Amino acid sequence: MRERSSALSTPQLSHHLPKPSHKLITMGAIIVVNNSSTTIHVFVSKYTNSNGNDDWFTLAPGKRDSWARSGWELVAFKNANDSDRAGKYVPVNTEVVFTDLAHIAVN
């Protein structure tokens, strides 16, 4: 039996895709919990998510909210008349529990 000539053989196809030239960044979250008896004002920086929102938000007592981020961010709190503030610099996938301006836990 004769071998087929290379002109008649089926070409070998490569199914390997080139590696992307950029790093894929997946978003995590920073969760803020209001463990106080009053509405709080909270701000989360957007150093790692330029599409994020870094406005001040209100969070009712007993409620929680999350901010999509991919790295370290500043989480800040202020009182109702903005005469006092406090904050923490936290990594992504962290829960920040606010009890009062002197008691902010990072979990």
Legacy VTK file of the C-alpha trace (Angstrom):
# vtk DataFile Version 3.0
C-alpha trace
ASCII
DATASET POLYDATA
POINTS 107 float
0.000 0.000 0.000
1.337 3.411 -0.922
1.330 6.462 1.328
-0.719 9.428 0.209
1.140 12.338 -1.204
1.294 15.425 0.986
-0.769 17.325 -1.563
-3.742 15.070 -0.811
-3.404 14.937 2.974
-5.663 16.891 5.284
-3.876 19.876 6.831
-3.396 19.864 10.606
-5.234 22.727 12.276
-4.179 24.296 15.528
-6.968 25.163 17.936
-4.769 27.034 20.365
-5.768 30.643 20.858
-3.076 33.194 21.531
-2.796 34.350 25.130
-4.293 37.794 25.713
-1.795 40.597 26.071
-3.732 42.147 28.956
-4.454 40.875 32.439
-8.078 39.970 33.141
-9.277 41.707 36.291
-12.269 40.294 38.076
-14.250 42.433 40.445
-14.748 41.542 44.036
-16.662 43.625 46.532
-16.352 45.706 49.638
-19.387 45.248 51.869
-20.431 47.857 54.427
-22.771 46.970 57.298
-24.505 49.585 59.446
-24.539 48.107 62.947
-25.665 51.386 64.538
-29.114 52.678 65.471
-28.926 55.668 63.098
-28.593 56.233 59.365
-24.947 56.634 58.353
-23.161 58.320 55.463
-20.582 56.107 53.742
-18.074 56.644 50.935
-15.962 54.020 49.137
-13.102 55.252 46.953
-12.810 54.018 43.382
-9.049 53.620 42.946
-9.500 50.103 41.503
-12.748 50.665 39.594
-12.857 53.840 37.518
-16.459 53.005 36.581
-17.447 52.837 40.241
-19.214 55.570 42.174
-17.426 57.405 44.981
-20.317 59.618 46.077
-21.507 59.665 49.684
-24.390 57.240 50.265
-26.769 56.803 53.192
-27.179 53.419 54.801
-30.097 52.768 57.170
-29.618 51.029 60.535
-29.178 47.270 60.197
-28.690 47.471 56.419
-25.735 46.477 54.248
-24.540 47.472 50.805
-21.688 46.469 48.514
-19.328 48.263 46.140
-17.674 46.443 43.209
-13.912 46.883 43.520
-10.802 44.858 42.668
-8.232 46.031 45.213
-7.523 48.237 48.211
-9.963 51.111 48.828
-10.742 53.745 51.427
-14.066 53.319 53.233
-15.068 56.503 55.067
-17.955 57.530 57.281
-19.251 60.942 58.358
-21.878 62.151 60.790
-25.079 63.862 59.633
-23.742 67.442 59.887
-20.282 66.458 58.520
-18.457 67.676 61.627
-16.684 64.356 62.221
-15.316 61.616 59.966
-13.527 58.277 60.281
-12.397 55.598 57.878
-10.397 52.480 57.105
-8.187 51.453 54.187
-9.304 47.913 53.306
-8.623 45.187 50.727
-11.227 43.851 48.320
-13.588 41.119 49.594
-13.741 42.738 53.012
-16.735 43.446 55.221
-16.623 46.755 57.097
-18.973 46.948 60.092
-19.833 50.427 61.380
-21.009 50.728 64.992
-19.962 54.352 65.556
-17.133 56.616 64.387
-14.832 55.173 67.073
-15.783 51.551 66.352
-15.316 50.383 62.761
-14.500 46.687 62.380
-12.834 45.158 59.329
-13.610 41.483 58.740
LINES 1 108
107 0 1 2 3 4 5 6 7 8 9 10 11 12 13 14 15 16 17 18 19 20 21 22 23 24 25 26 27 28 29 30 31 32 33 34 35 36 37 38 39 40 41 42 43 44 45 46 47 48 49 50 51 52 53 54 55 56 57 58 59 60 61 62 63 64 65 66 67 68 69 70 71 72 73 74 75 76 77 78 79 80 81 82 83 84 85 86 87 88 89 90 91 92 93 94 95 96 97 98 99 100 101 102 103 104 105 106
